[in-house]
Amino acid sequence: MSLETLPGTETIPPTAEEIEAGRRAHELDRAHVFHSWSAQDTLNPLTILKAAGSEIWDGEGRRLIDLSSQLVNTNIGHQHPRVVAAIHAQAGKLCTIAPQHVNEARSEAARLVTELAPEGLNHVFFTNGGADANEHAIRMARLHTGRRKVFSAYRSYHGGTELAVNVTGDPRRFPNDAGDSGVVHFLPAYLYRSYFGSTTEAEETERALRHLEDMILLEGAANVAAVILESVPGTAGIYGPPAGYLEGVRELTRKHGILFIADEVMAGFGRTGEWFAIDRWGITPDLITFAKGVNSGYVPLGGVIISDEVFDTFRQRVYPGGLTYSGHPLACAAAVATIETMREEGMVENARRLGEEIIGPALEAFKEKHSSVGDVRGSGVFWAIELVWDRETREPLAAYGGSSPEMNAVIAEIKAGGVLPFANFNRIHVVPALNIPDEQLREALAVIDRALDVADAAVAARA
């Protein structure tokens, strides 16, 4: 069977029969499916019938450019034939096996992942996704250090499971936070909305690091197992760390015997134009968590990359944790094919080019043109447009932790223009696949440009 004839790799728009089947699927969804992060009666979820590359077709057969990469995870686009073929071949050989047994796909995936990691991180514990990767990384840190407390930044997201959602620093934590998780939150380095009154990167770095060390000392450094940080926060706003900040955090953790966990679940595997975002700063964490882009989400997979020092703790000591599907053969085969394809097709380099030549310049032009645009920032194919009522006060177009009619109108206009966006609070994120064709990317950015007129009109009406 050739790649072109594998089921799911066709690029033909949906047929009338497929559209009808989609309508039936929507009815069944509304009757039986419980959706995450939602009040169930308020939903009218979008039906997706087909997808290929950076295009999807909705329940009525309408084409949309996927500028969201779904949940910023389809890094190589939809239905890449090489990855589909790898899953197909693995299914014909070995669909599943218990994690205590060796399987070829898992071994090769582990080799490839550690090959991409900084020197000294040579082992991988595979999970089903990013949340449980962070849960296990924290468990490892606590066992390794004999300490309990974990430091995490506000304006962060680390997953939806019990500990991961408490480690999270955004409002999704609030309904789940009983205050007994051993997590201490600190203020992040975020220059556009500085909590420290900073006006320069140097000020933000110095003040944010001083704040973090003060917090560590006030909580008792001997009680702190780990600091966990998204290398570049994703859903929280794609606000890259100011120069010297991550290096400073790394030094603080070393100084106080604390492990540094880099959450690369969203930022990893090419999203920022580097294999791992930490590569931009030459940082070597003790643990790295990953998921999403490792296999573009084709089969659920995540993991923890473990330093040799932490690994040594468990040479003779039993690690008290595991997952039935750890290192699932289908997921790992997809990861092997994804990493190999990304390398051979130069996707990471292409992501960097797209950011430098197309997305960055376009967003800077939006900032000049649109009164509602307060800030634009990012790298690779990982960008945010922050919308505000007033550039001087920086009042967000939607409140932190919520939305607004004005933001909803902008999002609706983007969708009406044939683009599926990723939006959170007062921001539109530009997070396409690493291999989106230039012409599709420009088409999608033009739609956003027009939609920002809606935000500008709202700002003008309120002035």
C-alpha positions in Angstrom: 0.0 0.0 0.0 1.5 3.4 -1.0 1.4 6.4 1.2 -1.1 8.1 -1.1 -3.6 5.3 -0.7 -3.4 5.0 3.1 -6.8 5.7 4.7 -6.9 9.2 6.1 -4.3 10.7 3.8 -6.6 11.8 1.0 -7.0 15.6 0.5 -10.4 15.4 -1.2 -13.1 17.6 0.5 -15.9 15.8 2.2 -18.6 14.1 0.3 -22.3 14.5 0.9 -22.3 11.2 2.7 -19.5 12.3 4.9 -21.3 15.5 5.7 -24.4 13.6 6.7 -22.3 11.2 8.9 -20.8 14.3 10.5 -24.3 15.6 11.4 -25.1 12.3 13.0 -21.8 12.5 14.9 -22.8 15.9 16.2 -26.1 14.6 17.4 -24.5 11.7 19.2 -21.9 14.1 20.7 -24.5 16.3 22.2 -26.4 13.3 23.5 -23.5 11.4 25.1 -20.1 13.2 25.2 -18.9 15.2 28.2 -16.6 18.0 27.1 -13.6 19.3 29.1 -13.4 22.9 30.5 -17.0 23.6 29.5 -20.6 24.0 30.8 -22.2 21.3 28.8 -25.4 23.1 27.8 -23.6 26.1 26.4 -21.7 24.1 23.8 -22.1 23.8 20.0 -18.8 22.1 19.2 -17.3 22.3 15.7 -17.5 19.0 13.8 -14.3 18.1 11.9 -14.8 15.7 9.1 -11.4 15.6 7.4 -7.9 17.2 7.8 -4.8 17.3 5.7 -1.7 19.4 6.2 -2.8 22.8 7.6 -6.4 22.5 6.3 -9.5 21.0 8.0 -13.1 20.6 6.8 -15.9 21.3 9.2 -19.3 19.6 9.5 -20.7 21.4 6.5 -17.8 20.7 4.3 -16.3 24.2 4.7 -12.5 24.5 4.4 -10.6 26.2 7.2 -6.9 26.9 7.6 -5.9 25.5 11.0 -3.9 28.3 12.6 -4.3 26.6 16.0 -2.5 23.4 15.3 -5.5 22.1 17.3 -4.1 22.5 20.9 -0.7 23.6 19.5 0.3 20.0 19.0 -0.1 19.1 15.3 3.4 20.4 14.7 3.8 18.5 11.4 0.3 19.2 10.2 -2.6 16.8 9.8 -2.3 13.3 8.3 1.3 13.4 7.4 1.6 10.3 5.2 4.9 9.1 6.6 3.5 9.2 10.2 0.2 7.6 9.1 2.3 4.9 7.4 4.4 4.3 10.5 1.3 3.9 12.7 -0.2 1.5 10.1 3.0 -0.6 9.9 3.3 -0.7 13.7 -0.3 -1.8 14.0 0.4 -4.7 11.7 3.4 -5.8 13.8 2.5 -5.1 17.4 -0.4 -2.9 18.5 0.2 -2.9 22.2 2.4 -4.5 24.9 2.7 -4.0 28.6 5.3 -1.4 29.6 7.5 -3.8 31.5 8.5 -5.4 28.2 10.9 -4.1 25.7 9.5 -3.0 22.4 11.5 -1.7 19.4 9.4 1.5 18.8 9.8 2.7 22.4 13.5 2.0 22.5 14.1 3.9 19.3 11.8 6.8 20.4 13.8 7.1 23.6 17.1 7.2 21.7 15.9 9.9 19.4 14.4 12.0 22.2 17.5 11.9 24.4 19.7 12.6 21.3 17.8 15.9 21.0 18.1 16.7 24.7 21.1 18.5 26.4 24.1 16.5 27.4 23.6 14.5 30.5 19.9 13.8 30.1 19.9 10.2 28.8 16.8 8.5 30.0 13.1 8.8 29.2 10.0 7.8 31.2 7.1 7.8 28.8 3.6 9.0 29.7 0.3 9.5 28.0 0.5 13.3 27.7 1.9 16.5 29.3 -0.1 16.6 32.5 1.1 13.2 33.7 4.6 14.0 32.5 4.6 17.0 34.9 3.1 14.8 37.6 5.8 12.3 37.3 8.6 14.8 37.0 7.5 16.4 40.3 7.2 13.0 41.9 10.8 12.2 40.8 12.0 15.5 42.1 10.4 15.0 45.5 11.8 11.5 45.9 15.2 12.6 44.7 15.5 15.6 47.0 13.4 14.3 50.0 11.6 17.7 49.9 7.9 18.5 49.2 7.4 22.0 48.0 7.2 22.9 44.3 7.6 26.4 43.0 5.6 27.4 39.9 4.9 30.7 38.2 1.5 32.4 38.0 0.4 32.8 34.4 1.4 29.2 33.6 -0.3 26.0 32.5 1.0 22.5 33.4 -2.0 20.2 32.9 -5.4 19.2 34.1 -4.8 16.3 36.4 -4.9 16.8 40.2 -1.3 17.9 40.9 -0.7 19.4 37.5 -3.7 21.7 37.7 -2.6 22.9 41.1 0.9 23.5 39.8 -0.8 25.5 37.0 -0.8 29.3 37.6 -3.7 30.4 35.5 -7.4 30.6 36.6 -8.2 27.1 35.6 -6.6 26.2 38.9 -9.1 28.1 41.0 -12.0 25.5 41.2 -9.5 22.7 41.9 -7.2 24.4 44.4 -7.6 23.2 48.0 -4.2 24.7 49.0 -2.8 21.4 50.1 -0.8 20.4 47.1 2.6 21.6 48.3 2.7 24.2 45.5 4.0 27.7 46.0 3.3 30.2 43.1 5.6 33.1 42.4 5.3 36.1 40.0 6.7 35.5 36.5 9.0 37.6 34.4 6.6 39.2 31.9 7.8 42.6 30.8 4.7 43.7 29.0 2.7 43.3 32.2 5.5 43.6 34.7 4.6 42.9 38.3 7.8 44.7 39.3 7.4 48.0 37.6 10.2 47.2 35.1 10.7 49.2 31.9 13.6 47.2 30.5 14.5 43.5 30.1 17.4 43.9 32.4 15.2 45.4 35.1 12.6 42.7 34.7 15.3 39.9 34.9 17.0 41.4 38.0 13.8 42.1 39.9 12.0 38.8 39.0 15.0 36.8 40.0 15.3 38.7 43.3 11.6 38.0 43.9 12.0 34.3 43.2 15.0 34.0 45.6 13.2 35.9 48.3 10.3 33.5 47.9 12.6 30.5 48.1 14.2 31.8 51.3 10.9 32.8 52.9 9.5 29.3 52.2 12.7 27.6 53.4 15.0 26.5 50.6 15.5 23.2 52.4 11.8 22.5 51.8 11.8 23.1 48.1 12.1 20.1 45.7 11.7 21.8 42.4 11.0 24.9 40.4 8.9 24.1 37.3 8.7 26.6 34.4 7.4 26.5 30.9 10.5 27.5 28.9 8.2 29.8 26.9 4.7 29.9 28.5 2.1 28.8 25.9 -1.6 29.1 26.7 -0.6 31.8 29.3 0.6 34.2 26.6 3.7 33.1 24.7 5.7 35.6 26.7 9.3 34.6 26.2 11.7 35.1 29.2 13.7 38.3 29.2 17.5 37.9 28.6 19.3 36.2 31.5 16.1 35.1 33.3 16.2 31.3 32.7 20.0 31.3 33.2 19.4 33.0 36.5 16.7 30.5 37.6 19.0 27.7 36.8 21.7 29.2 39.0 19.3 29.8 41.8 18.1 26.2 41.7 21.7 25.0 41.8 22.6 27.3 44.6 19.8 26.0 46.8 19.9 22.3 45.8 16.6 22.5 44.0 15.8 20.7 40.8 14.8 22.6 37.7 12.0 21.2 35.6 11.6 22.6 32.1 8.1 22.2 30.8 8.5 21.8 27.1 5.1 20.3 26.5 4.0 23.0 24.1 7.2 24.8 23.3 9.2 21.7 22.4 9.8 19.9 19.2 10.3 22.8 16.9 7.6 25.2 18.0 9.9 28.1 18.8 12.3 27.3 15.9 14.5 25.1 18.1 14.1 21.4 18.9 13.6 22.5 22.5 13.0 26.1 23.5 15.7 25.9 26.2 18.2 25.5 23.4 17.9 29.2 22.7 19.4 29.9 26.1 21.8 27.0 26.5 20.0 25.8 29.6 20.4 22.2 31.0 17.5 21.4 33.3 17.4 18.4 35.7 14.2 17.2 34.1 12.4 18.0 30.8 8.7 17.3 30.3 7.3 16.9 26.7 4.3 15.7 24.8 2.2 17.3 22.0 4.7 17.9 19.1 6.8 14.7 19.8 4.4 12.9 17.5 2.0 15.7 16.5 -0.6 14.2 18.8 -1.4 11.4 16.3 -1.4 8.9 19.2 -1.3 10.2 22.8 2.3 10.4 24.1 4.3 12.4 26.6 7.3 11.9 28.8 10.0 13.0 31.2 13.6 13.3 30.1 15.7 12.5 33.1 19.2 13.7 34.0 21.8 11.1 34.9 21.9 12.4 38.5 18.2 11.9 39.0 18.3 8.5 37.2 21.0 7.4 39.7 18.5 7.8 42.6 16.5 5.0 41.2 19.2 2.6 40.2 18.6 0.5 43.4 15.5 2.3 44.6 12.1 1.4 43.2 10.3 4.2 41.4 6.8 4.2 42.8 4.8 5.0 39.6 3.8 3.7 36.3 1.2 3.7 33.5 -0.4 0.9 31.6 0.3 2.7 28.3 3.8 4.0 29.1 5.7 3.8 25.8 2.8 2.5 23.8 4.1 1.0 20.5 1.7 2.9 18.3 2.5 6.2 20.0 6.2 5.6 19.9 6.2 4.5 16.3 4.5 7.8 15.5 7.2 9.7 17.5 10.0 8.0 15.6 8.4 8.8 12.3 7.7 12.4 13.4 11.2 13.1 14.5 12.8 11.5 11.5 10.4 13.4 9.1 11.0 16.7 10.9 14.7 16.3 10.4 14.6 15.1 6.8 12.2 17.9 5.8 14.0 20.6 7.8 10.8 21.5 9.7 12.5 23.1 12.7 14.6 25.4 10.4 11.4 26.2 8.4 9.6 27.2 11.6 12.4 29.6 12.4 12.2 31.0 8.8 8.4 31.4 9.0 8.7 33.4 12.2 11.5 35.6 10.9 10.3 36.2 7.4 6.5 36.0 7.5 4.8 35.9 11.0 7.0 38.4 12.8 6.9 41.1 10.2 3.2 40.7 9.7 2.4 41.0 13.4 4.7 44.0 13.7 2.7 45.6 10.9 -0.6 44.7 12.7 0.8 46.6 15.8 1.5 49.7 13.7 -1.9 49.5 11.9 -4.4 48.5 14.6 -5.1 50.6 17.7 -6.4 47.5 19.5 -3.0 45.7 19.3 -1.0 46.3 22.5 1.8 43.8 22.0 3.0 41.1 19.6 5.7 38.6 20.5 7.1 35.2 19.7 9.5 33.1 17.7 9.3 30.3 15.2 5.6 29.4 14.8 4.7 30.4 18.4 3.3 34.0 18.5 0.7 36.0 20.4 -1.2 39.1 19.5 -2.4 40.9 22.7 -5.5 43.0 22.3 -6.2 46.0 24.6 -8.7 48.8 25.1 -6.0 51.3 25.6 -2.3 51.1 24.7 -1.3 53.4 27.5 -3.1 51.7 30.3 -2.8 48.2 28.6 -6.3 47.3 29.8 -7.0 43.9 28.1 -9.8 43.6 25.7 -11.0 40.7 27.8 -10.4 40.4 31.5 -7.8 37.9 32.8 -9.5 34.6 33.1 -12.4 35.5 30.9 -13.6 36.7 27.5 -15.7 39.6 26.3 -18.3 40.3 23.6 -15.6 42.2 21.7 -13.1 39.3 21.8 -15.8 36.9 20.8 -16.6 39.1 17.8 -13.0 39.1 16.7 -12.8 35.3 16.9 -16.1 34.9 15.0 -14.7 37.2 12.3 -11.6 35.1 12.0 -13.6 31.9 11.7 -16.0 33.5 9.2 -12.9 34.3 7.1 -12.0 30.6 6.9 -9.4 30.3 9.7 -9.5 28.3 12.8 -7.8 30.4 15.5 -6.3 29.7 18.9 -7.5 32.4 21.3 -7.2 32.8 25.1 -8.5 35.7 27.2 -7.5 38.8 25.3 -5.0 37.2 22.9 -5.0 35.6 19.5 -2.2 33.1 19.1 -0.6 32.5 15.8 0.6 28.8 16.1 0.4 27.0 12.8 2.1 23.8 11.8 5.9 24.0 11.3 5.4 23.1 7.6 2.4 25.3 6.7 2.8 26.5 3.1 3.8 30.1 2.9 0.7 31.0 0.8 -1.7 29.5 3.3 0.0 31.3 6.2 -0.2 34.6 4.4 -3.9 33.9 3.6 -4.6 33.2 7.3 -2.7 36.3 8.5 -4.7 38.5 6.0 -7.9 37.2 7.6 -6.6 38.1 11.1 -5.6 41.6 9.7 -9.2 42.1 8.6 -10.7 40.8 11.8 -8.6 43.2 13.9 -10.7 46.0 12.3 -13.6 44.7 14.5 -11.5 45.2 17.6 -10.4 48.6 16.4 -14.0 49.6 15.9 -14.9 48.6 19.5 -11.9 50.5 20.9 -12.9 53.6 18.9 -16.6 53.3 20.0 -15.5 53.2 23.6 -13.1 56.1 23.5 
